[in-house]
Amino acid sequence: RRFGTKCAACQQGIPPTQVVRRAQDFVYHLHCFACIVCKRQLATGDEFYLMEDSRLGCKADYETAKQREAESTAKRPRTTITAKQLETLKNAYNNSPKPARHVREQLSSETGLDMRVVQ
């Protein structure tokens, strides 16, 4: 028990007569060889991802998680300011280097730029 093969998922001992699944150097019980997200048992030939901590994820769940991660870190595109918009902003900021909110709102509507860009 102490020195026998242990399941990488549940850390329980695996008797020598039991059928197992392997992923690289890790050994799993048949019922432990499952996706951590959807809990679906993985079969021979299924594509899966092996995490650093020996957990398994099916291909669909792994790709969905990667896509969500990419979307959450995506930045908004840079705003391109035209010459006309820049001229309007320069004139306004020459008159008042720190315009009040209502002035910034007016500039936003005149130039068609977002309030945050005008600010």
ABEGO torsion letter per residue (X at the ends): XAABBBBAAAGBBBBAABBBBBBEABBBBAAABBBAAAGBBBBBGBBBBBBAAGBBBBAAAAAAAAAAAAAAABBBBBBBBBAAAAAAAAAAAAABABBBAAAAAAAAAAAGBBAAAAX
